[in-house]
Amino acid sequence: MNRYRLPALLAALLISLTASAQAKVDSTLLGVDILSLIGQKAAGTATVNQSYEIRNALSRHIVTNASTKLQGYRVRIFFDSDRTARSRSEAIAAGFSERYPSIPVYRSHVSPYFKVTVGDFRTRDDAQRFASKLTNSGLYRYVFVVKEQINYPGF
């Protein structure tokens, strides 16, 4: 009976360590078609031959999940309820879209507040980095990270 005690203890320890480990999400390639990056030639790169079925399967997956919402983060850049809030929210959203055309802008009205929120960030760290960039620009009076349902990231 004693000879099974040590292996059982080691197995239990391994299972508990595996269960408590959390995978880090690398979002540096968010919005990038990684399959197109494979085909680029550069010094020190390898050539990978892949079938079109892989690319087609990934494309089908993206199209199928395009309307799926995920839990994520956005950056709020406007939040006000005065008489001019509607027109100011429109102006702020339009100005942001000009400066950052690749980042989505969301305007909403939850009485009595008009809000402008930007981005679809999978992690709080990514949203916070972008919020810091906006804060340093000095263009926006309100800049803070909010947890929201975000759109499925496009590739």
PyMOL commands that set and color helices and strands:
alter all, ss='L'
color gray80, all
select helices_A, chain A and resi 2-20+34-38+52-64+85-99+124-137
alter helices_A, ss='H'
color red, helices_A
select strands_A, chain A and resi 69-80+105-110+113-121+144-151
alter strands_A, ss='S'
color yellow, strands_A
deselect
rebuild
show_as cartoon
